Amino acid sequence: MKLLTKPIEKKLRANSAAQDGSKSFNAVVKFFDPTGASSWYLSELDDNNIAFGVCDLGMGMPELGYVSLAELKSIKGAFGLGIERDKYFDSNKYGLLDILKRLKKGDHTI
């Protein structure tokens, strides 16, 4: 599976270009490790393919941060499975700060 479709990439790049430092954008895409507890809710993607959003490595300490798409693509979990895009994630429904708050409370139903 491709991590990014053209429409998702276009929205992520538009958000990056419009960023004003407020971190108020909604998550456009969710990636997850199908064999682990890690997930990434991303709102922006810059020209160097560095994404910004909520990064949750499944250790109970989610945070706002940056992640390289190349790094995500290189991850191989159990059985050699890579990171996947959540095809059922409701794009632009949740703000990054809302996601962060929910994850910190242990709510992973996003």
N, CA, C and O atoms as a printed pandas DataFrame, in Angstrom:
     atom_number atom_name residue_name chain_id  residue_number  x_coord  y_coord  z_coord
0              1         N          MET        A               1    0.841   -1.181    0.000
1              2        CA          MET        A               1    0.000    0.000    0.000
2              3         C          MET        A               1    0.887    1.245    0.000
3              4         O          MET        A               1    1.876    1.320    0.729
4              5         N          LYS        A               2    0.517    2.206   -0.821
5              6        CA          LYS        A               2    1.204    3.494   -0.812
6              7         C          LYS        A               2    0.808    4.246    0.458
7              8         O          LYS        A               2   -0.362    4.273    0.841
8              9         N          LEU        A               3    1.798    4.852    1.098
9             10        CA          LEU        A               3    1.475    5.620    2.296
10            11         C          LEU        A               3    0.658    6.863    1.960
11            12         O          LEU        A               3   -0.266    7.221    2.691
12            13         N          LEU        A               4    0.999    7.516    0.858
13            14        CA          LEU        A               4    0.294    8.748    0.500
14            15         C          LEU        A               4   -0.354    8.643   -0.873
15            16         O          LEU        A               4    0.267    8.195   -1.837
16            17         N          THR        A               5   -1.600    9.059   -0.944
17            18        CA          THR        A               5   -2.248    9.243   -2.239
18            19         C          THR        A               5   -1.964   10.678   -2.659
19            20         O          THR        A               5   -1.545   11.491   -1.834
20            21         N          LYS        A               6   -2.182   10.996   -3.906
21            22        CA          LYS        A               6   -1.947   12.365   -4.394
22            23         C          LYS        A               6   -2.806   13.395   -3.642
23            24         O          LYS        A               6   -2.283   14.436   -3.247
24            25         N          PRO        A               7   -4.120   13.136   -3.429
25            26        CA          PRO        A               7   -4.930   14.122   -2.697
26            27         C          PRO        A               7   -4.453   14.331   -1.248
27            28         O          PRO        A               7   -4.467   15.458   -0.754
28            29         N          ILE        A               8   -4.035   13.263   -0.574
29            30        CA          ILE        A               8   -3.542   13.403    0.799
30            31         C          ILE        A               8   -2.247   14.204    0.800
31            32         O          ILE        A               8   -2.077   15.110    1.616
32            33         N          GLU        A               9   -1.337   13.875   -0.108
33            34        CA          GLU        A               9   -0.073   14.598   -0.183
34            35         C          GLU        A               9   -0.303   16.085   -0.474
35            36         O          GLU        A               9    0.350   16.945    0.116
36            37         N          LYS        A              10   -1.224   16.377   -1.376
37            38        CA          LYS        A              10   -1.523   17.767   -1.729
38            39         C          LYS        A              10   -2.026   18.542   -0.501
39            40         O          LYS        A              10   -1.608   19.677   -0.276
40            41         N          LYS        A              11   -2.910   17.942    0.283
41            42        CA          LYS        A              11   -3.450   18.601    1.472
42            43         C          LYS        A              11   -2.362   18.795    2.528
43            44         O          LYS        A              11   -2.282   19.859    3.142
44            45         N          LEU        A              12   -1.527   17.781    2.743
45            46        CA          LEU        A              12   -0.427   17.890    3.709
46            47         C          LEU        A              12    0.529   19.015    3.321
47            48         O          LEU        A              12    0.955   19.794    4.174
48            49         N          ARG        A              13    0.862   19.100    2.046
49            50        CA          ARG        A              13    1.786   20.149    1.582
50            51         C          ARG        A              13    1.147   21.535    1.672
51            52         O          ARG        A              13    1.819   22.512    2.003
52            53         N          ALA        A              14   -0.140   21.618    1.380
53            54        CA          ALA        A              14   -0.844   22.906    1.510
54            55         C          ALA        A              14   -0.853   23.363    2.968
55            56         O          ALA        A              14   -0.649   24.544    3.249
56            57         N          ASN        A              15   -1.086   22.444    3.887
57            58        CA          ASN        A              15   -1.058   22.792    5.308
58            59         C          ASN        A              15    0.329   23.269    5.726
59            60         O          ASN        A              15    0.451   24.214    6.504
60            61         N          SER        A              16    1.369   22.622    5.215
61            62        CA          SER        A              16    2.735   23.028    5.543
62            63         C          SER        A              16    3.016   24.444    5.061
63            64         O          SER        A              16    3.626   25.243    5.772
64            65         N          ALA        A              17    2.567   24.747    3.847
65            66        CA          ALA        A              17    2.789   26.081    3.281
66            67         C          ALA        A              17    2.009   27.153    4.037
67            68         O          ALA        A              17    2.443   28.303    4.102
68            69         N          ALA        A              18    0.862   26.786    4.609
69            70        CA          ALA        A              18    0.006   27.754    5.305
70            71         C          ALA        A              18    0.269   27.824    6.813
71            72         O          ALA        A              18   -0.381   28.602    7.512
72            73         N          GLN        A              19    1.198   27.035    7.316
73            74        CA          GLN        A              19    1.422   26.969    8.762
74            75         C          GLN        A              19    1.827   28.323    9.325
75            76         O          GLN        A              19    2.702   29.010    8.797
76            77         N          ASP        A              20    1.160   28.680   10.417
77            78        CA          ASP        A              20    1.442   29.957   11.079
78            79         C          ASP        A              20    2.041   29.766   12.467
79            80         O          ASP        A              20    2.170   30.723   13.230
80            81         N          GLY        A              21    2.405   28.526   12.793
81            82        CA          GLY        A              21    2.996   28.238   14.088
82            83         C          GLY        A              21    1.998   27.867   15.162
83            84         O          GLY        A              21    2.389   27.564   16.289
84            85         N          SER        A              22    0.708   27.884   14.836
85            86        CA          SER        A              22   -0.323   27.634   15.847
86            87         C          SER        A              22   -0.560   26.153   16.126
87            88         O          SER        A              22   -1.139   25.807   17.156
88            89         N          LYS        A              23   -0.127   25.285   15.237
89            90        CA          LYS        A              23   -0.347   23.839   15.364
90            91         C          LYS        A              23   -1.837   23.513   15.456
91            92         O          LYS        A              23   -2.239   22.569   16.138
92            93         N          SER        A              24   -2.644   24.306   14.763
93            94        CA          SER        A              24   -4.095   24.160   14.857
94            95         C          SER        A              24   -4.715   23.337   13.728
95            96         O          SER        A              24   -5.935   23.176   13.685
96            97         N          PHE        A              25   -3.906   22.823   12.828
97            98        CA          PHE        A              25   -4.464   22.035   11.737
98            99         C          PHE        A              25   -5.018   20.708   12.237
99           100         O          PHE        A              25   -4.610   20.194   13.279
100          101         N          ASN        A              26   -5.944   20.177   11.478
101          102        CA          ASN        A              26   -6.473   18.847   11.762
102          103         C          ASN        A              26   -5.587   17.793   11.118
103          104         O          ASN        A              26   -4.894   18.063   10.137
104          105         N          ALA        A              27   -5.617   16.606   11.671
105          106        CA          ALA        A              27   -4.861   15.495   11.090
106          107         C          ALA        A              27   -5.474   15.126    9.740
107          108         O          ALA        A              27   -6.689   14.974    9.615
108          109         N          VAL        A              28   -4.628   14.990    8.754
109          110        CA          VAL        A              28   -5.060   14.650    7.405
110          111         C          VAL        A              28   -4.989   13.139    7.177
111          112         O          VAL        A              28   -5.801   12.576    6.443
112          113         N          VAL        A              29   -4.012   12.492    7.811
113          114        CA          VAL        A              29   -3.776   11.073    7.576
114          115         C          VAL        A              29   -3.291   10.414    8.868
115          116         O          VAL        A              29   -2.654   11.047    9.710
116          117         N          LYS        A              30   -3.608    9.139    8.996
117          118        CA          LYS        A              30   -3.120    8.345   10.124
118          119         C          LYS        A              30   -2.346    7.156    9.574
119          120         O          LYS        A              30   -2.831    6.431    8.706
120          121         N          PHE        A              31   -1.129    6.965   10.093
121          122        CA          PHE        A              31   -0.324    5.786    9.792
122          123         C          PHE        A              31   -0.230    4.954   11.063
123          124         O          PHE        A              31   -0.321    5.489   12.168
124          125         N          PHE        A              32   -0.049    3.655   10.908
125          126        CA          PHE        A              32    0.074    2.796   12.083
126          127         C          PHE        A              32    0.928    1.579   11.762
127          128         O          PHE        A              32    1.105    1.205   10.602
128          129         N          ASP        A              33    1.452    0.972   12.823
129          130        CA          ASP        A              33    2.208   -0.267   12.721
130          131         C          ASP        A              33    1.212   -1.405   12.936
131          132         O          ASP        A              33    0.678   -1.546   14.037
132          133         N          PRO        A              34    0.947   -2.221   11.914
133          134        CA          PRO        A              34   -0.066   -3.273   12.051
134          135         C          PRO        A              34    0.319   -4.386   13.032
135          136         O          PRO        A              34   -0.526   -5.196   13.414
136          137         N          THR        A              35    1.575   -4.427   13.434
137          138        CA          THR        A              35    2.017   -5.464   14.365
138          139         C          THR        A              35    2.483   -4.875   15.693
139          140         O          THR        A              35    3.079   -5.576   16.511
140          141         N          GLY        A              36    2.213   -3.596   15.905
141          142        CA          GLY        A              36    2.655   -2.938   17.134
142          143         C          GLY        A              36    1.655   -1.895   17.586
143          144         O          GLY        A              36    0.503   -1.890   17.154
144          145         N          ALA        A              37    2.107   -1.017   18.455
145          146        CA          ALA        A              37    1.211   -0.015   19.035
146          147         C          ALA        A              37    1.490    1.400   18.540
147          148         O          ALA        A              37    0.879    2.345   19.039
148          149         N          SER        A              38    2.377    1.576   17.591
149          150        CA          SER        A              38    2.752    2.908   17.117
150          151         C          SER        A              38    1.739    3.468   16.125
151          152         O          SER        A              38    1.166    2.741   15.314
152          153         N          SER        A              39    1.534    4.788   16.214
153          154        CA          SER        A              39    0.674    5.471   15.247
154          155         C          SER        A              39    1.130    6.904   15.077
155          156         O          SER        A              39    1.731    7.492   15.976
156          157         N          TRP        A              40    0.837    7.457   13.915
157          158        CA          TRP        A              40    1.206    8.824   13.577
158          159         C          TRP        A              40   -0.005    9.487   12.942
159          160         O          TRP        A              40   -0.584    8.955   11.994
160          161         N          TYR        A              41   -0.390   10.646   13.463
161          162        CA          TYR        A              41   -1.501   11.443   12.944
162          163         C          TYR        A              41   -0.880   12.708   12.373
163          164         O          TYR        A              41   -0.444   13.577   13.128
164          165         N          LEU        A              42   -0.833   12.822   11.060
165          166        CA          LEU        A              42   -0.051   13.877   10.435
166          167         C          LEU        A              42   -0.911   14.946    9.786
167          168         O          LEU        A              42   -1.954   14.665    9.195
168          169         N          SER        A              43   -0.439   16.190    9.913
169          170        CA          SER        A              43   -1.177   17.323    9.363
170          171         C          SER        A              43   -0.407   18.080    8.292
171          172         O          SER        A              43   -1.004   18.828    7.517
172          173         N          GLU        A              44    0.913   17.899    8.233
173          174        CA          GLU        A              44    1.738   18.684    7.311
174          175         C          GLU        A              44    2.852   17.844    6.714
175          176         O          GLU        A              44    3.270   16.841    7.291
176          177         N          LEU        A              45    3.325   18.266    5.555
177          178        CA          LEU        A              45    4.461   17.630    4.901
178          179         C          LEU        A              45    5.238   18.701    4.159
179          180         O          LEU        A              45    4.688   19.384    3.295
180          181         N          ASP        A              46    6.536   18.857    4.495
181          182        CA          ASP        A              46    7.331   19.910    3.854
182          183         C          ASP        A              46    8.015   19.400    2.589
183          184         O          ASP        A              46    7.836   18.247    2.198
184          185         N          ASP        A              47    8.796   20.267    1.958
185          186        CA          ASP        A              47    9.455   19.930    0.690
186          187         C          ASP        A              47   10.530   18.860    0.837
187          188         O          ASP        A              47   10.939   18.257   -0.155
188          189         N          ASN        A              48   10.993   18.617    2.063
189          190        CA          ASN        A              48   11.999   17.582    2.318
190          191         C          ASN        A              48   11.369   16.263    2.763
191          192         O          ASN        A              48   12.059   15.358    3.232
192          193         N          ASN        A              49   10.044   16.170    2.607
193          194        CA          ASN        A              49    9.277   14.979    3.015
194          195         C          ASN        A              49    9.387   14.688    4.509
195          196         O          ASN        A              49    9.441   13.536    4.938
196          197         N          ILE        A              50    9.417   15.772    5.286
197          198        CA          ILE        A              50    9.357   15.684    6.736
198          199         C          ILE        A              50    7.937   16.082    7.129
199          200         O          ILE        A              50    7.467   17.166    6.785
200          201         N          ALA        A              51    7.264   15.194    7.851
201          202        CA          ALA        A              51    5.873   15.421    8.239
202          203         C          ALA        A              51    5.802   15.890    9.686
203          204         O          ALA        A              51    6.695   15.619   10.488
204          205         N          PHE        A              52    4.723   16.599   10.002
205          206        CA          PHE        A              52    4.483   17.059   11.367
206          207         C          PHE        A              52    3.134   16.538   11.826
207          208         O          PHE        A              52    2.181   16.467   11.050
208          209         N          GLY        A              53    3.068   16.175   13.101
209          210        CA          GLY        A              53    1.806   15.736   13.670
210          211         C          GLY        A              53    2.014   15.115   15.035
211          212         O          GLY        A              53    3.016   15.365   15.705
212          213         N          VAL        A              54    1.053   14.303   15.435
213          214        CA          VAL        A              54    1.139   13.593   16.714
214          215         C          VAL        A              54    1.802   12.248   16.449
215          216         O          VAL        A              54    1.354   11.467   15.610
216          217         N          CYS        A              55    2.877   11.999   17.182
217          218        CA          CYS        A              55    3.614   10.748   17.065
218          219         C          CYS        A              55    3.410    9.963   18.355
219          220         O          CYS        A              55    3.716   10.458   19.440
220          221         N          ASP        A              56    2.898    8.755   18.241
221          222        CA          ASP        A              56    2.637    7.910   19.404
222          223         C          ASP        A              56    3.317    6.567   19.168
223          224         O          ASP        A              56    2.865    5.764   18.351
224          225         N          LEU        A              57    4.405    6.335   19.891
225          226        CA          LEU        A              57    5.162    5.096   19.718
226          227         C          LEU        A              57    4.647    3.970   20.594
227          228         O          LEU        A              57    5.283    2.922   20.712
228          229         N          GLY        A              58    3.478    4.192   21.215
229          230        CA          GLY        A              58    2.834    3.142   21.977
230          231         C          GLY        A              58    3.392    2.938   23.370
231          232         O          GLY        A              58    3.172    1.891   23.978
232          233         N          MET        A              59    4.115    3.928   23.887
233          234        CA          MET        A              59    4.708    3.812   25.218
234          235         C          MET        A              59    4.022    4.721   26.231
235          236         O          MET        A              59    4.535    4.934   27.330
236          237         N          GLY        A              60    2.847    5.260   25.854
237          238        CA          GLY        A              60    2.101    6.110   26.762
238          239         C          GLY        A              60    2.577    7.551   26.823
239          240         O          GLY        A              60    2.191    8.297   27.723
240          241         N          MET        A              61    3.421    7.951   25.860
241          242        CA          MET        A              61    3.942    9.315   25.847
242          243         C          MET        A              61    3.823    9.935   24.455
243          244         O          MET        A              61    4.843   10.278   23.856
244          245         N          PRO        A              62    2.608   10.088   23.923
245          246        CA          PRO        A              62    2.468   10.699   22.605
246          247         C          PRO        A              62    2.918   12.148   22.652
247          248         O          PRO        A              62    2.835   12.794   23.697
248          249         N          GLU        A              63    3.398   12.665   21.514
249          250        CA          GLU        A              63    3.855   14.045   21.467
250          251         C          GLU        A              63    3.733   14.610   20.066
251          252         O          GLU        A              63    3.674   13.877   19.079
252          253         N          LEU        A              64    3.696   15.940   20.003
253          254        CA          LEU        A              64    3.774   16.617   18.722
254          255         C          LEU        A              64    5.211   16.529   18.255
255          256         O          LEU        A              64    6.140   16.711   19.042
256          257         N          GLY        A              65    5.396   16.249   16.975
257          258        CA          GLY        A              65    6.760   16.156   16.493
258          259         C          GLY        A              65    6.837   15.949   15.000
259          260         O          GLY        A              65    5.830   15.956   14.291
260          261         N          TYR        A              66    8.051   15.764   14.545
261          262        CA          TYR        A              66    8.346   15.593   13.126
262          263         C          TYR        A              66    8.809   14.170   12.865
263          264         O          TYR        A              66    9.437   13.541   13.716
264          265         N          VAL        A              67    8.492   13.675   11.682
265          266        CA          VAL        A              67    8.925   12.343   11.285
266          267         C          VAL        A              67    9.205   12.348    9.785
267          268         O          VAL        A              67    8.484   12.975    9.008
268          269         N          SER        A              68   10.236   11.657    9.402
269          270        CA          SER        A              68   10.610   11.532    7.998
270          271         C          SER        A              68    9.765   10.453    7.332
271          272         O          SER        A              68    9.624    9.352    7.864
272          273         N          LEU        A              69    9.207   10.769    6.172
273          274        CA          LEU        A              69    8.447    9.750    5.437
274          275         C          LEU        A              69    9.353    8.590    5.031
275          276         O          LEU        A              69    8.929    7.435    5.028
276          277         N          ALA        A              70   10.602    8.903    4.689
277          278        CA          ALA        A              70   11.545    7.840    4.322
278          279         C          ALA        A              70   11.765    6.900    5.506
279          280         O          ALA        A              70   11.865    5.686    5.328
280          281         N          GLU        A              71   11.839    7.458    6.704
281          282        CA          GLU        A              71   12.010    6.630    7.898
282          283         C          GLU        A              71   10.784    5.741    8.116
283          284         O          GLU        A              71   10.920    4.553    8.406
284          285         N          LEU        A              72    9.589    6.318    7.976
285          286        CA          LEU        A              72    8.378    5.515    8.133
286          287         C          LEU        A              72    8.334    4.380    7.115
287          288         O          LEU        A              72    7.958    3.255    7.443
288          289         N          LYS        A              73    8.721    4.683    5.884
289          290        CA          LYS        A              73    8.696    3.666    4.831
290          291         C          LYS        A              73    9.709    2.555    5.084
291          292         O          LYS        A              73    9.527    1.432    4.615
292          293         N          SER        A              74   10.770    2.860    5.820
293          294        CA          SER        A              74   11.831    1.869    6.045
294          295         C          SER        A              74   11.537    0.940    7.218
295          296         O          SER        A              74   12.206   -0.084    7.363
296          297         N          ILE        A              75   10.567    1.262    8.051
297          298        CA          ILE        A              75   10.276    0.454    9.235
298          299         C          ILE        A              75    9.683   -0.891    8.821
299          300         O          ILE        A              75    8.748   -0.963    8.024
300          301         N          LYS        A              76   10.246   -1.931    9.374
301          302        CA          LYS        A              76    9.718   -3.285    9.168
302          303         C          LYS        A              76    9.471   -3.887   10.545
303          304         O          LYS        A              76   10.396   -4.070   11.336
304          305         N          GLY        A              77    8.221   -4.187   10.811
305          306        CA          GLY        A              77    7.845   -4.770   12.090
306          307         C          GLY        A              77    7.857   -6.277   12.024
307          308         O          GLY        A              77    8.536   -6.874   11.189
308          309         N          ALA        A              78    7.103   -6.879   12.905
309          310        CA          ALA        A              78    6.993   -8.338   12.933
310          311         C          ALA        A              78    6.531   -8.857   11.572
311          312         O          ALA        A              78    5.716   -8.229   10.896
312          313         N          PHE        A              79    7.057   -9.992   11.191
313          314        CA          PHE        A              79    6.706  -10.654    9.922
314          315         C          PHE        A              79    7.101   -9.820    8.702
315          316         O          PHE        A              79    6.648  -10.096    7.592
316          317         N          GLY        A              80    7.950   -8.794    8.904
317          318        CA          GLY        A              80    8.405   -7.960    7.804
318          319         C          GLY        A              80    7.374   -6.960    7.309
319          320         O          GLY        A              80    7.544   -6.363    6.246
320          321         N          LEU        A              81    6.299   -6.772    8.079
321          322        CA          LEU        A              81    5.248   -5.837    7.661
322          323         C          LEU        A              81    5.682   -4.397    7.911
323          324         O          LEU        A              81    6.315   -4.092    8.922
324          325         N          GLY        A              82    5.337   -3.527    6.984
325          326        CA          GLY        A              82    5.674   -2.114    7.099
326          327         C          GLY        A              82    4.530   -1.297    7.670
327          328         O          GLY        A              82    3.458   -1.816    7.982
328          329         N          ILE        A              83    4.788   -0.011    7.797
329          330        CA          ILE        A              83    3.792    0.930    8.283
330          331         C          ILE        A              83    2.680    1.043    7.234
331          332         O          ILE        A              83    2.944    1.015    6.033
332          333         N          GLU        A              84    1.443    1.171    7.700
333          334        CA          GLU        A              84    0.292    1.262    6.801
334          335         C          GLU        A              84   -0.495    2.542    7.051
335          336         O          GLU        A              84   -0.425    3.139    8.125
336          337         N          ARG        A              85   -1.245    2.944    6.032
337          338        CA          ARG        A              85   -2.160    4.077    6.158
338          339         C          ARG        A              85   -3.521    3.540    6.566
339          340         O          ARG        A              85   -3.993    2.539    6.025
340          341         N          ASP        A              86   -4.144    4.210    7.521
341          342        CA          ASP        A              86   -5.495    3.826    7.948
342          343         C          ASP        A              86   -6.479    4.356    6.907
343          344         O          ASP        A              86   -6.774    5.550    6.862
344          345         N          LYS        A              87   -6.975    3.452    6.080
345          346        CA          LYS        A              87   -7.895    3.848    5.006
346          347         C          LYS        A              87   -9.232    4.343    5.533
347          348         O          LYS        A              87   -9.981    4.999    4.810
348          349         N          TYR        A              88   -9.537    4.032    6.793
349          350        CA          TYR        A              88  -10.833    4.397    7.366
350          351         C          TYR        A              88  -10.748    5.596    8.304
351          352         O          TYR        A              88  -11.740    5.962    8.934
352          353         N          PHE        A              89   -9.568    6.207    8.399
353          354        CA          PHE        A              89   -9.410    7.386    9.241
354          355         C          PHE        A              89  -10.211    8.539    8.649
355          356         O          PHE        A              89  -10.148    8.799    7.447
356          357         N          ASP        A              90  -10.957    9.220    9.496
357          358        CA          ASP        A              90  -11.800   10.340    9.065
358          359         C          ASP        A              90  -10.942   11.600    8.970
359          360         O          ASP        A              90  -10.787   12.335    9.946
360          361         N          SER        A              91  -10.392   11.837    7.792
361          362        CA          SER        A              91   -9.488   12.951    7.550
362          363         C          SER        A              91  -10.113   14.288    7.936
363          364         O          SER        A              91  -11.278   14.556    7.645
364          365         N          ASN        A              92   -9.322   15.106    8.588
365          366        CA          ASN        A              92   -9.694   16.464    8.981
366          367         C          ASN        A              92  -10.797   16.537   10.028
367          368         O          ASN        A              92  -11.377   17.604   10.226
368          369         N          LYS        A              93  -11.101   15.439   10.700
369          370        CA          LYS        A              93  -12.129   15.452   11.740
370          371         C          LYS        A              93  -11.554   15.860   13.101
371          372         O          LYS        A              93  -12.240   16.490   13.906
372          373         N          TYR        A              94  -10.293   15.495   13.352
373          374        CA          TYR        A              94   -9.695   15.712   14.663
374          375         C          TYR        A              94   -8.514   16.673   14.584
375          376         O          TYR        A              94   -7.642   16.524   13.728
376          377         N          GLY        A              95   -8.488   17.648   15.471
377          378        CA          GLY        A              95   -7.350   18.549   15.583
378          379         C          GLY        A              95   -6.194   17.847   16.276
379          380         O          GLY        A              95   -6.405   16.935   17.075
380          381         N          LEU        A              96   -4.982   18.267   15.975
381          382        CA          LEU        A              96   -3.809   17.638   16.564
382          383         C          LEU        A              96   -3.823   17.692   18.083
383          384         O          LEU        A              96   -3.504   16.704   18.744
384          385         N          LEU        A              97   -4.190   18.837   18.637
385          386        CA          LEU        A              97   -4.193   18.968   20.097
386          387         C          LEU        A              97   -5.270   18.090   20.734
387          388         O          LEU        A              97   -5.072   17.564   21.830
388          389         N          ASP        A              98   -6.404   17.930   20.058
389          390        CA          ASP        A              98   -7.453   17.028   20.537
390          391         C          ASP        A              98   -6.963   15.574   20.531
391          392         O          ASP        A              98   -7.201   14.825   21.478
392          393         N          ILE        A              99   -6.286   15.196   19.462
393          394        CA          ILE        A              99   -5.746   13.840   19.364
394          395         C          ILE        A              99   -4.735   13.604   20.475
395          396         O          ILE        A              99   -4.763   12.570   21.142
396          397         N          LEU        A             100   -3.847   14.561   20.669
397          398        CA          LEU        A             100   -2.821   14.437   21.702
398          399         C          LEU        A             100   -3.444   14.263   23.082
399          400         O          LEU        A             100   -3.015   13.410   23.860
400          401         N          LYS        A             101   -4.452   15.070   23.382
401          402        CA          LYS        A             101   -5.127   14.982   24.676
402          403         C          LYS        A             101   -5.787   13.614   24.865
403          404         O          LYS        A             101   -5.684   13.009   25.932
404          405         N          ARG        A             102   -6.460   13.137   23.825
405          406        CA          ARG        A             102   -7.147   11.846   23.925
406          407         C          ARG        A             102   -6.150   10.694   24.111
407          408         O          ARG        A             102   -6.378    9.793   24.919
408          409         N          LEU        A             103   -5.054   10.730   23.363
409          410        CA          LEU        A             103   -4.062    9.673   23.486
410          411         C          LEU        A             103   -3.411    9.671   24.866
411          412         O          LEU        A             103   -3.134    8.609   25.423
412          413         N          LYS        A             104   -3.170   10.855   25.414
413          414        CA          LYS        A             104   -2.569   10.937   26.746
414          415         C          LYS        A             104   -3.495   10.371   27.813
415          416         O          LYS        A             104   -3.034    9.905   28.855
416          417         N          LYS        A             105   -4.795   10.409   27.558
417          418        CA          LYS        A             105   -5.766    9.831   28.494
418          419         C          LYS        A             105   -5.957    8.339   28.247
419          420         O          LYS        A             105   -6.701    7.677   28.971
420          421         N          GLY        A             106   -5.288    7.811   27.226
421          422        CA          GLY        A             106   -5.411    6.386   26.915
422          423         C          GLY        A             106   -6.519    6.054   25.940
423          424         O          GLY        A             106   -6.816    4.881   25.718
424          425         N          ASP        A             107   -7.136    7.070   25.354
425          426        CA          ASP        A             107   -8.216    6.877   24.384
426          427         C          ASP        A             107   -7.624    6.683   22.985
427          428         O          ASP        A             107   -7.168    7.645   22.367
428          429         N          HIS        A             108   -7.629    5.459   22.491
429          430        CA          HIS        A             108   -7.079    5.160   21.169
430          431         C          HIS        A             108   -8.188    4.846   20.165
431          432         O          HIS        A             108   -7.968    4.108   19.204
432          433         N          THR        A             109   -9.369    5.401   20.382
433          434        CA          THR        A             109  -10.501    5.118   19.498
434          435         C          THR        A             109  -10.599    6.103   18.341
435          436         O          THR        A             109  -11.621    6.146   17.655
436          437         N          ILE        A             110   -9.588    6.868   18.120
437          438        CA          ILE        A             110   -9.593    7.885   17.052
438          439         C          ILE        A             110   -9.468    7.206   15.707
439          440         O          ILE        A             110   -9.451    7.877   14.676
